[in-house]
């Protein structure tokens, strides 16, 4: 029985890792606490729902449209809010407050148009896959395969491409990056587009399994942020480590106690790392001048 919970935890960890990478892409490169990612997560879910259920497009095409919409809104978030604030030399706290405000507006707009009730993408009985005593549902199979392929492809791209080198450079020191003659504007465009991709994939894979409502984004984003902190702030691959650890620990808590202890263990882990190792497991200490 415990192996089933460990498997479920690994799949949950993959979903956390996807969203954590989407959040870390913005945070590591711009230092903006991108709370609006919670709203983007919800938007991706409802665009997916609209085209898959209301318009009755095939799931794949609905997911692609959700991904494109999330990428566009993610980029607009930077162009219309974060970049103008940066030009006016507003503090990062101001950017975070603006991000919270944008999240609130977007989520309430979604609730106004679609209602607050929980919706389901596919309510048919789906086939399951058995691996000995382990059981995987069809949505879990999609989550494991698509999530793992996306993460592996991104990490390979990050370590082998010129743009991956730029991402690592700007996340280390943006001022030095610009001083050396590299423009951060184009890099930021790519960052927010990539962030939208990861947020949309995490959202579509999750809501296809458990359904959606307008207020689901913040709780999932908190888990993703904790995963980023556990793995190590300042790096992208460490989000995967943090996501897997958090997903497995939460599943073990459900196995040993009950599901209502999940949030408690999440915040206990967060507090432990903030006090004992704020840079995370594989992160590095940063100096401020």
N, C-alpha and C positions, 0 to 999 in steps of 0.2 A: 504493500500500500504506500509506503513512504517513497518508493521509486516513482509512483505516479505523481505525487506531490512535487518531487524534485523535477520531473519532466515539465509539469505545469509551471513551476518556478522559472525554469530555463526559458520557456516560451514568453512568459511575462517579462523576464529580463531582457529579451530581445526587443520587445515593444518599448520598454523603458529606455533602452539604449538608443533606439531610433529617435525618440523624442529628445533625449538628452543631447544627442549629436546636433539636432536641429537648434536647440537652445544654445549649446556651447559654440556653435559656429558664429552666432551673433555676439555672445558674451565675450568669448576669447579674443575676437578681432576688434570689437568696438567698445567693450567694457560697459555696454548698455544692458541692464537687467531687463531682458526682453519678455516682460509679463504678457504682452499682447500675443505671444505664442499660444497661450491658452485659447484665445479667441480664434486664431488661425486654425487650431486643432478642431474647434467646433465648426467653423466654416467649412473645412474640408469634409467633415462628416455629413453636413447637411447638403452640400453640393452633390456628394456621392449619393445620398438618400434621394434627392430630388430627381436626378437623372436615372437612377436605378429603379426607383419605385414609381414616381409620378410620371416620368416620361417613358419608362419601361425600356431603357437602353440595356444592352448586355453589361454585365458587371464590369468587365474590363474597360469598356469605353467610358462608363460612368466614373470609374476610378481615375482614368486618364484626365477627364475633364475636371475632376476634383483637384487633382495634382496641379494642373495648369492654373486653375483659379487661385489656389493657395499660393503658388509661386508669384502670381501677379499682385495679389494683395500684400504678400510679404514684402515685395519690392516697393510698392506704394507706401507701406509703413515707413520705410527708410527715407524715401524721396520726399514725402510730405511732412514727416514728423521728426525723425532722428537727425537727418542731415541739416534741415533748417535750424534745429536747436544747436547742433554742433557749430554751425557758422556763426551763431550769436554767442558762442562760448558759454552756453548754458551748462550747468553742472550735471553730472551723471544722475544725481538725485532728481533733478527736474525731468530728465529724460525718462527715468523710471516712473515718476508720477504721471507723465504724459502717456506712457505705455499702459499703466493701470487704467487711466481714463479711456483710452482707445478700446481696451479690452471690455470695459463696462458697457460702452456704447454699442459695440459690435454684438455682444452677447444679448443685450436687450433688444436689438433690432431683429436678431434671429428668433428670439422668443416671441416677438410681436407678430412676425410673419408665419412662423411654424407652430407656435404654441409651446407650452411648457411640458407637455406630456411626453413620456418615453416612446420612441418610435423604433421599429425593427426593420432592418434591411431585407432579411429573408427569413420567413417564419416556417419554411418547409422543414421536414425531417431530413437531416443530412447524413450521409454515410459516415461511418467511423472506420479507423484503421487500427488493427491490433498488432502489437509487437510483443508477443508473449503475454505477460500480465499487464502491459502498458496499453493504454487506449488513447488514440488521437482523433479528435473530431476533424472534419474537413476545414473549418476556419482555422483551427490550430495548425494544421498542416500548411496552409497558406502562410500563416504568421511565421512559422519556423523557416520555411524554405525561402519565401520572398524576403523576409527580414534578414536572414543570414546572408543571402546573396547581396543584398543592398549594402550591408555593413562591410562585408569583405571587399566588394568592389570599391567602396569609398576609401577604405584604408589603403588599398593598393594604389588607387589614384592619388591619394594624399602623399604617399611615399615615393612615387615614381614620376609625377608630372611636374611641370614648371609652375603651374597654378597651385599645386599642393605645397610647393616650396614657398610661394608667396603667402599662402595662408599661414604657414608656420612662422614665417618672418614677421608678418604684421601682428600676429597674436603675441609675439615676444616683445616687440617694441614698435608701435605705430609711428612715433616721431622719428626714430632712426630710419625706419622704412621709407618715410617721405623725404628725409634728409638725403638719403642715398639716391634720390631721383625717381623713385617709383611713386606713381599716383595711386592713392588709396581709393579714389572714386570708383574705378572699374572693378577693383577687388571687392569693394563693398557690394556692388551690384551682384557679383557672383555669389558672395556670402549669403545674401538674403534670398536669392533664387534657390541656392542649395538648401538653405534652412527650410524654405517652403516645401521642397521636395521631401525632406525627412519628416517634417510635421505631417504632411498629407499622407505619406505611406503609413506612418504609425497610426494615424486616425482611421483611415479606411480599413486597415487590417483589424483594428480593435472593434470598431462599431459593426463590422460585418458579423462579428461573433456575439457581442453583448448588447447591441442596440445603442441608441443615442438620445441625449436630451441637451438643452441649451447650457446647462450648468455643469457639465461633466469635465470641462477643460482644465479648471484650476487644480482639481485634485490630482489629475494625471500629471500636470506640469510640475507640481510639487515633488512627486516621485521622481520625475526626470531630473529636476534640479538636485535632489538628494543624491541621485546616481552620479551626476557630474561631480559633486563635491566629494563623494566617496572615492571615485576613481582618481581624481586629481584635476584641479582647475588649471587651465592654461594649455591643456593638451586635448586632442580629440579622441584618440583611440582609447584613452582611459575611461571614457564614458561607457564603453562596452563592459569593461571590468566592473564598474560601479553598478551598471544596470543589472548585470547577471547576479552579482552579490545580493543586491536589494531584492530582486525577484525571488531568488531561492530562499532568502531569509524570511520573506513574507509568507511564502508557501509553507515553510516549516512551522511558522507560528500558527497558520491555519490548521496544519496537521496536529499540532500539539495542543492548541487551545481553541480559538474560534476566529472567524474572519474579522470580527470587530476589534481585534487586537492589531490588525495590520497597520493602521495609522499610528498607533502608539509606538510600535517597534520602529517605524520609519523615522519618527521624530527623535526617539531615543538614540538611534544610530547617528542621525544628523548632529544632535547635541554632543555626542561622544567625539565625533570627528572634529567639530568646531573647537572643542576644548583641547583635545589631545593632539590632533594632527590636521589642522585646517587646510593644509595643502593637498590632502588626500593621500591615498595609498601610493600612487606613482606620480604625483604632482611635484612641483618644485616651489621652494619658497621664493616669494617675490619681494623686491625692495622698492620702497617708495622714496623719492628724493624731493 
